[in-house]
Amino acid sequence: MTVAAITSGCSLESLAESSGVVSVVVGYQSKTINTVTAGTLLRAQGYLERRLSDITSRTGTRYAVRWQDYDTGAPITAQMLAEKIDIGSMGDYPLLINGSKTQPNPLARTEMVSVTGYSPKGALNMVVVSPDSPATTLAELAGAKVSASVGSAGHGTLVRALDKAGVAGVDVLNQQPQVGASALESGQVQALSQFVAWPGLLVYQNKGKLLYDGAELNVPTLHGVVVRRSYAGNHPEVLAAFLQAQLDATDFLNAKPLEAARIVAGASGLPPEVVYLYNGPGGTSFDTTLKPSLVDALKSDVPYLKSIGDFADLDIGGFVRDEPLRAVFGARGLEYDAARARTTNPSALAGDPALASELWLDGTDATQAIATPTALLQAIRAATARGAKVRAAYVPDTELGTRWFADKAVWVREGGDYRPFGTVAGARRYAAAHPGAVTVSYRQALGGSL
């Protein structure tokens, strides 16, 4: 084989010295599913190895890929600082920390070269509380203990949201996502603020309920790819192959989201229903281009990073570099500027995106697109009446547009229509502004959707 995918701890450096093989070390987060096109899905499908194999066929140069899986972006940055990871993917706040920390070392210095997935409003990060918590707003977290991975995208959202709401006195415990999940379940913390897929996973498992959707900030959140400049300079063909492979994975996910979700679920250990919540149509926008709005969002994150720790100034304009991705687009005959200008989700359900819902029945190989949430409730009633089992159902939040589980949503009945919301606070805001609207449970909405 011309390309070896190495997962053991063997030294690629010694391999390179003895055989002339170019090593490629990729750091990723298997459970951070907005990076799957540069991580879990990319690895599972073997796209990078195939692209590098093409180079071997042309030039004779051989490559060995090693994949390193982490829970957050911080250890990836640490390994890049040690010059032990060449390419990595992580969320917006970790990306900035990565660029800031690596810039003093010419061999470790990184640049951001692509986006994996993004949310134009910030729905990738959420705050959840225990299922029996009486809290319905961020204000009720004053004086509480909240678990977050300090410096992560979830932590950044928490800091900004508390600041916007004027909430003080929150004790943030720096914990890895899985540790925070256990702390929430045991009552050691009153809330958890994390990036995907943790909020959706806890709610799906009935171990949490959504308190705050990051989309309320209405600030784009994103995940992206960084590469060590020295490595890219020495091996530009590897970076080009990686970006080509990322486009392969992105095209596959957008064309076959359900199949992609099953692959990611199998590789990450996450439930397919949770993966599909985010990777399905109308969820995360998987688009590699470095859009000006996303670069501006990175710039707006800097003051919050400085407020939570020692953050050296970073020239965002110099850190974000789209020339390698432009070249890859050109090699494919694609117009980069046209793609960068598009703001619609590349994967969406048919119909009005503010209403389009989706039903996934157990034992089926496809999902059903449903025009409205009210029609979805009717379809669920009809399916269960004939003995079918609902595997998952997804609806867009009426206020924010965030894709969410229908059975975990808070519903509002207005006339003959039923409107879903991710949080109690969102449902209350709508009901207060619409006389006659009444908050109901999912079971009540299901029973009344005639």
C-alpha positions as CSV (number, residue, x, y, z in Angstrom):
1,M,0.0,0.0,0.0
2,T,1.3,3.5,-0.8
3,V,-0.6,5.1,2.0
4,A,-0.7,3.8,5.6
5,A,-3.3,4.9,8.1
6,I,-1.5,4.4,11.4
7,T,-3.4,4.5,14.7
8,S,-0.8,3.0,17.0
9,G,1.9,4.9,18.9
10,C,4.7,4.0,16.5
11,S,7.0,6.8,15.5
12,L,6.3,8.2,12.1
13,E,9.5,10.2,12.4
14,S,11.6,7.1,12.5
15,L,9.5,5.6,9.7
16,A,10.2,8.6,7.6
17,E,13.9,8.5,8.4
18,S,14.3,4.9,7.4
19,S,12.0,4.7,4.4
20,G,11.5,8.2,3.1
21,V,7.8,8.2,3.9
22,V,6.2,11.6,4.5
23,S,4.2,11.5,7.7
24,V,0.9,13.4,8.1
25,V,-0.5,13.7,11.7
26,V,-4.1,14.8,11.9
27,G,-5.7,15.9,15.1
28,Y,-9.5,15.7,15.3
29,Q,-12.5,15.4,17.7
30,S,-14.6,12.4,16.8
31,K,-17.5,13.5,19.0
32,T,-17.4,17.2,17.8
33,I,-19.6,16.4,14.8
34,N,-19.3,19.8,13.2
35,T,-15.7,18.9,12.3
36,V,-16.6,15.5,10.8
37,T,-15.7,16.6,7.3
38,A,-12.1,17.1,8.5
39,G,-12.2,14.3,11.0
40,T,-14.6,11.4,11.7
41,L,-16.3,11.2,8.3
42,L,-13.1,12.0,6.5
43,R,-11.2,9.3,8.3
44,A,-14.0,6.7,8.0
45,Q,-14.3,7.2,4.2
46,G,-10.5,7.1,3.6
47,Y,-10.7,10.2,1.4
48,L,-7.3,11.6,2.5
49,E,-5.5,8.3,2.0
50,R,-6.9,8.1,-1.5
51,R,-5.9,11.6,-2.4
52,L,-2.4,11.0,-1.2
53,S,-2.3,7.7,-3.0
54,D,-3.0,9.6,-6.2
55,I,0.1,11.7,-5.5
56,T,2.1,8.6,-4.9
57,S,1.0,7.2,-8.3
58,R,2.3,10.4,-10.0
59,T,5.4,11.1,-8.1
60,G,6.5,8.0,-6.2
61,T,6.5,9.8,-2.9
62,R,4.8,7.8,-0.2
63,Y,2.7,9.0,2.8
64,A,1.7,7.7,6.2
65,V,-1.3,9.2,7.9
66,R,-1.8,9.1,11.7
67,W,-5.1,10.1,13.2
68,Q,-5.2,11.4,16.8
69,D,-8.6,11.8,18.5
70,Y,-9.3,14.3,21.3
71,D,-12.3,15.6,23.3
72,T,-11.6,19.3,22.7
73,G,-9.4,21.6,20.7
74,A,-7.0,22.4,23.6
75,P,-4.9,19.2,23.4
76,I,-4.7,19.5,19.6
77,T,-3.2,23.0,20.1
78,A,-0.8,21.6,22.7
79,Q,0.4,18.9,20.2
80,M,0.8,21.5,17.4
81,L,2.9,23.7,19.7
82,A,5.1,20.6,20.2
83,E,5.2,20.2,16.4
84,K,3.6,16.8,16.8
85,I,0.4,17.5,14.9
86,D,0.4,18.9,11.4
87,I,-3.3,19.5,10.7
88,G,-6.1,20.0,13.2
89,S,-9.8,20.9,13.4
90,M,-11.6,22.7,16.2
91,G,-14.2,25.4,17.1
92,D,-13.9,29.2,16.8
93,Y,-12.5,30.1,20.2
94,P,-10.0,27.2,20.2
95,L,-9.0,28.2,16.7
96,L,-8.1,31.7,17.9
97,I,-6.2,30.3,20.9
98,N,-4.4,28.0,18.6
99,G,-3.3,30.9,16.4
100,S,-2.3,33.1,19.3
101,K,-0.3,30.4,21.2
102,T,1.5,29.1,18.1
103,Q,2.5,32.3,16.5
104,P,5.8,32.9,18.5
105,N,7.3,29.6,17.2
106,P,8.0,29.6,13.4
107,L,7.8,25.8,13.4
108,A,4.5,25.6,15.3
109,R,2.8,28.7,13.9
110,T,-0.5,27.9,12.3
111,E,-2.9,29.3,9.8
112,M,-6.6,28.7,9.3
113,V,-7.3,27.3,5.8
114,S,-10.9,26.2,5.7
115,V,-14.2,25.9,7.6
116,T,-15.8,22.6,8.4
117,G,-19.3,23.6,9.6
118,Y,-20.9,26.8,10.9
119,S,-24.2,28.2,12.2
120,P,-25.0,31.8,11.0
121,K,-26.8,32.5,14.4
122,G,-24.6,30.6,16.8
123,A,-26.7,27.5,17.4
124,L,-23.7,25.2,17.7
125,N,-23.3,25.9,21.4
126,M,-26.0,25.5,24.1
127,V,-26.6,25.5,27.9
128,V,-28.5,22.6,29.4
129,V,-29.7,22.0,32.9
130,S,-30.9,18.8,34.6
131,P,-34.4,17.5,33.6
132,D,-35.9,18.4,37.0
133,S,-34.3,21.9,37.2
134,P,-36.7,24.7,37.8
135,A,-34.5,27.2,35.9
136,T,-35.9,28.5,32.7
137,T,-33.6,31.5,32.0
138,L,-29.9,32.3,32.3
139,A,-30.7,34.8,35.1
140,E,-31.5,31.8,37.3
141,L,-27.9,30.6,37.1
142,A,-26.6,33.5,39.1
143,G,-24.6,31.9,42.0
144,A,-24.8,28.5,40.4
145,K,-21.9,26.2,39.3
146,V,-21.7,25.7,35.5
147,S,-19.5,23.1,33.8
148,A,-17.7,24.2,30.7
149,S,-14.4,23.5,28.9
150,V,-12.5,26.8,29.5
151,G,-11.4,28.3,26.2
152,S,-13.9,26.1,24.2
153,A,-16.6,27.4,21.9
154,G,-19.2,26.3,24.5
155,H,-17.4,28.4,27.1
156,G,-17.2,31.4,24.8
157,T,-20.9,31.3,24.2
158,L,-21.6,31.1,28.0
159,V,-19.4,34.1,28.7
160,R,-21.0,36.2,25.9
161,A,-24.6,35.1,26.9
162,L,-24.1,35.9,30.6
163,D,-22.6,39.3,29.7
164,K,-25.5,40.1,27.4
165,A,-28.0,39.1,30.0
166,G,-26.2,40.9,32.8
167,V,-25.8,37.8,34.9
168,A,-23.0,37.7,37.4
169,G,-21.8,35.3,40.1
170,V,-21.7,32.2,38.0
171,D,-18.9,29.7,39.1
172,V,-17.5,28.1,35.9
173,L,-15.9,24.7,36.5
174,N,-13.3,23.8,33.9
175,Q,-14.2,20.3,32.9
176,Q,-14.0,18.0,29.8
177,P,-17.4,17.5,28.2
178,Q,-18.0,14.0,29.5
179,V,-16.8,14.9,33.0
180,G,-19.3,17.9,32.9
181,A,-22.1,15.6,31.7
182,S,-21.5,13.3,34.7
183,A,-21.3,16.3,37.1
184,L,-24.7,17.6,35.8
185,E,-26.2,14.1,36.2
186,S,-24.9,13.8,39.8
187,G,-26.0,17.3,40.8
188,Q,-22.4,18.6,41.3
189,V,-23.1,21.4,38.8
190,Q,-26.4,23.1,38.0
191,A,-25.8,23.6,34.3
192,L,-23.5,22.6,31.4
193,S,-22.4,24.8,28.5
194,Q,-20.8,22.9,25.7
195,F,-20.5,22.6,21.9
196,V,-22.2,20.0,19.8
197,A,-23.0,17.2,20.1
198,W,-23.1,17.3,23.9
199,P,-26.2,19.4,24.5
200,G,-28.3,17.4,22.0
201,L,-26.9,14.1,23.4
202,L,-27.8,14.9,27.0
203,V,-31.3,16.0,26.0
204,Y,-31.8,12.9,23.8
205,Q,-30.7,10.7,26.7
206,N,-33.2,12.5,29.1
207,K,-30.2,13.6,31.2
208,G,-30.7,17.3,30.4
209,K,-33.1,19.9,29.1
210,L,-32.3,22.9,27.0
211,L,-32.0,26.2,28.9
212,Y,-30.3,28.5,26.4
213,D,-29.7,28.2,22.6
214,G,-26.6,30.1,21.5
215,A,-28.6,31.3,18.5
216,E,-30.1,33.9,20.8
217,L,-26.7,35.7,20.5
218,N,-27.2,35.9,16.7
219,V,-23.5,35.7,16.2
220,P,-22.0,33.1,13.8
221,T,-20.2,30.2,15.3
222,L,-17.9,27.9,13.3
223,H,-15.4,25.1,13.3
224,G,-12.4,25.0,11.0
225,V,-9.1,23.6,10.0
226,V,-5.6,24.8,11.0
227,V,-2.3,23.7,9.6
228,R,1.3,24.4,10.7
229,R,2.8,26.8,8.2
230,S,6.2,25.2,8.2
231,Y,4.6,21.8,7.4
232,A,2.4,23.3,4.7
233,G,5.5,25.1,3.3
234,N,7.4,21.8,3.2
235,H,4.5,19.7,1.9
236,P,2.0,21.9,0.0
237,E,0.8,18.8,-1.8
238,V,-0.3,17.3,1.5
239,L,-2.4,20.4,2.4
240,A,-3.9,20.4,-1.1
241,A,-4.8,16.7,-0.7
242,F,-6.3,17.3,2.7
243,L,-8.5,20.1,1.4
244,Q,-9.5,18.0,-1.6
245,A,-10.4,15.2,0.7
246,Q,-12.4,17.6,2.9
247,L,-14.4,18.7,-0.1
248,D,-15.0,15.0,-0.9
249,A,-16.4,14.5,2.6
250,T,-18.4,17.7,2.5
251,D,-20.0,16.8,-0.8
252,F,-20.8,13.3,0.5
253,L,-22.4,14.7,3.7
254,N,-24.5,17.3,1.9
255,A,-25.7,14.8,-0.8
256,K,-26.3,11.8,1.6
257,P,-26.8,13.3,5.1
258,L,-28.5,10.2,6.6
259,E,-25.9,7.8,5.3
260,A,-23.2,10.2,6.5
261,A,-24.8,10.4,10.0
262,R,-24.8,6.6,10.2
263,I,-21.2,6.4,9.3
264,V,-20.3,9.1,11.8
265,A,-22.4,7.4,14.5
266,G,-20.6,4.1,13.9
267,A,-17.2,5.7,14.1
268,S,-17.8,8.0,17.1
269,G,-20.1,6.0,19.3
270,L,-22.8,8.7,19.3
271,P,-26.4,7.8,18.6
272,P,-27.3,8.2,14.9
273,E,-30.4,10.3,15.9
274,V,-28.1,12.8,17.7
275,V,-25.6,12.9,14.8
276,Y,-28.5,13.5,12.3
277,L,-29.9,16.3,14.5
278,Y,-26.8,18.4,13.6
279,N,-25.6,16.8,10.4
280,G,-29.0,16.4,8.8
281,P,-30.6,19.0,6.4
282,G,-31.3,22.3,8.1
283,G,-28.8,21.6,10.8
284,T,-25.2,22.7,10.6
285,S,-24.1,24.4,7.3
286,F,-21.2,22.3,6.0
287,D,-19.4,24.7,3.7
288,T,-15.6,24.9,3.5
289,T,-15.3,28.5,2.3
290,L,-13.9,31.3,4.6
291,K,-16.8,33.7,4.4
292,P,-16.3,37.3,5.5
293,S,-19.1,37.1,8.0
294,L,-17.3,34.2,9.7
295,V,-13.9,36.0,9.7
296,D,-15.7,39.0,11.2
297,A,-17.2,36.7,13.9
298,L,-13.7,35.5,14.8
299,K,-12.6,39.2,15.2
300,S,-15.6,39.8,17.5
301,D,-14.6,36.8,19.7
302,V,-11.2,38.3,20.6
303,P,-12.5,40.7,23.4
304,Y,-14.2,37.7,25.1
305,L,-11.1,35.6,24.9
306,K,-9.1,38.4,26.5
307,S,-11.7,38.5,29.3
308,I,-11.2,34.9,30.3
309,G,-7.4,34.5,30.1
310,D,-4.0,35.5,28.8
311,F,-4.6,35.9,25.1
312,A,-1.8,37.4,22.9
313,D,-3.0,39.7,20.1
314,L,-3.6,37.8,16.9
315,D,-3.7,39.3,13.4
316,I,-6.9,37.6,12.1
317,G,-6.3,38.8,8.6
318,G,-2.9,37.1,8.6
319,F,-4.1,34.0,10.4
320,V,-7.0,33.3,8.0
321,R,-5.6,32.3,4.6
322,D,-7.8,31.1,1.8
323,E,-5.2,30.8,-1.0
324,P,-4.8,27.0,-0.7
325,L,-8.6,26.4,-0.7
326,R,-9.0,28.7,-3.7
327,A,-6.4,26.7,-5.6
328,V,-8.3,23.5,-4.8
329,F,-11.5,25.0,-5.9
330,G,-9.8,26.1,-9.1
331,A,-8.4,22.6,-9.7
332,R,-12.0,21.3,-9.5
333,G,-13.3,23.9,-11.9
334,L,-15.3,25.5,-9.1
335,E,-15.8,29.3,-8.5
336,Y,-14.5,30.0,-5.0
337,D,-15.9,33.5,-4.7
338,A,-19.4,32.4,-5.8
339,A,-19.3,29.6,-3.2
340,R,-18.1,32.0,-0.5
341,A,-20.9,34.4,-1.3
342,R,-23.6,31.8,-0.7
343,T,-25.2,32.0,2.7
344,T,-27.9,29.3,2.4
345,N,-27.4,25.9,4.0
346,P,-26.1,23.5,1.3
347,S,-28.3,20.8,2.8
348,A,-31.9,21.7,3.4
349,L,-35.3,20.1,3.4
350,A,-37.8,21.0,0.6
351,G,-40.1,23.8,1.4
352,D,-40.0,26.8,3.8
353,P,-36.8,26.3,5.9
354,A,-38.6,28.1,8.8
355,L,-41.2,25.3,8.9
356,A,-39.9,22.2,7.1
357,S,-39.7,19.3,9.5
358,E,-38.5,15.7,9.2
359,L,-39.7,12.3,10.3
360,W,-37.5,9.2,10.7
361,L,-39.5,6.0,11.3
362,D,-37.8,2.9,12.8
363,G,-36.9,0.2,10.3
364,T,-36.7,2.6,7.3
365,D,-33.8,3.6,5.1
366,A,-35.1,7.1,4.4
367,T,-36.7,10.0,6.2
368,Q,-39.8,11.9,5.3
369,A,-39.8,15.7,4.8
370,I,-42.9,17.3,6.3
371,A,-44.1,20.8,5.3
372,T,-44.8,22.1,8.8
373,P,-44.5,21.2,12.5
374,T,-48.2,20.8,12.7
375,A,-48.2,18.4,9.8
376,L,-45.4,16.5,11.4
377,L,-47.5,16.0,14.5
378,Q,-50.3,14.7,12.3
379,A,-47.8,12.3,10.5
380,I,-46.6,11.0,13.8
381,R,-50.2,10.3,15.0
382,A,-50.9,8.5,11.8
383,A,-47.7,6.5,11.9
384,T,-48.2,5.4,15.5
385,A,-51.8,4.5,14.8
386,R,-50.7,1.9,12.3
387,G,-48.1,0.5,14.6
388,A,-45.0,2.2,13.3
389,K,-42.3,3.4,15.8
390,V,-40.9,6.9,15.5
391,R,-37.1,6.8,15.7
392,A,-36.7,10.6,15.6
393,A,-38.5,13.7,14.5
394,Y,-37.0,17.1,13.9
395,V,-38.5,20.6,13.8
396,P,-37.1,24.1,13.4
397,D,-37.4,26.4,16.5
398,T,-40.1,28.9,15.6
399,E,-38.1,31.9,17.0
400,L,-34.5,31.0,16.2
401,G,-34.7,28.4,13.4
402,T,-32.5,25.9,15.2
403,R,-33.2,22.2,14.3
404,W,-34.4,20.3,17.4
405,F,-36.0,17.1,18.5
406,A,-39.8,17.4,18.3
407,D,-40.4,15.4,21.4
408,K,-38.0,17.5,23.4
409,A,-39.4,20.8,22.2
410,V,-41.8,23.2,24.1
411,W,-44.9,23.6,22.0
412,V,-47.3,26.6,21.7
413,R,-50.8,26.2,20.3
414,E,-52.1,29.1,18.3
415,G,-55.4,28.5,16.7
416,G,-55.1,25.3,14.8
417,D,-51.3,25.5,14.5
418,Y,-48.6,24.1,16.8
419,R,-45.3,25.9,17.0
420,P,-42.2,24.3,18.5
421,F,-39.5,26.0,20.6
422,G,-36.2,24.7,22.0
423,T,-36.6,26.4,25.4
424,V,-39.3,27.4,27.8
425,A,-38.1,31.0,27.6
426,G,-38.6,31.0,23.9
427,A,-42.1,29.6,24.1
428,R,-43.0,32.2,26.7
429,R,-41.7,35.1,24.7
430,Y,-43.9,34.0,21.7
431,A,-47.0,33.4,23.9
432,A,-46.6,36.8,25.5
433,A,-46.5,38.5,22.1
434,H,-49.4,36.6,20.7
435,P,-52.7,36.8,22.6
436,G,-54.5,33.5,22.5
437,A,-51.3,31.4,22.1
438,V,-51.0,28.7,24.8
439,T,-48.0,26.7,25.9
440,V,-48.6,22.9,25.8
441,S,-46.6,19.7,26.2
442,Y,-45.5,17.6,23.3
443,R,-48.1,14.9,24.3
444,Q,-50.8,17.6,24.3
445,A,-49.7,18.9,21.0
446,L,-49.6,15.4,19.5
447,G,-53.0,14.6,20.8
448,G,-54.6,17.9,19.6
449,S,-53.1,18.0,16.1
450,L,-56.2,17.0,14.2
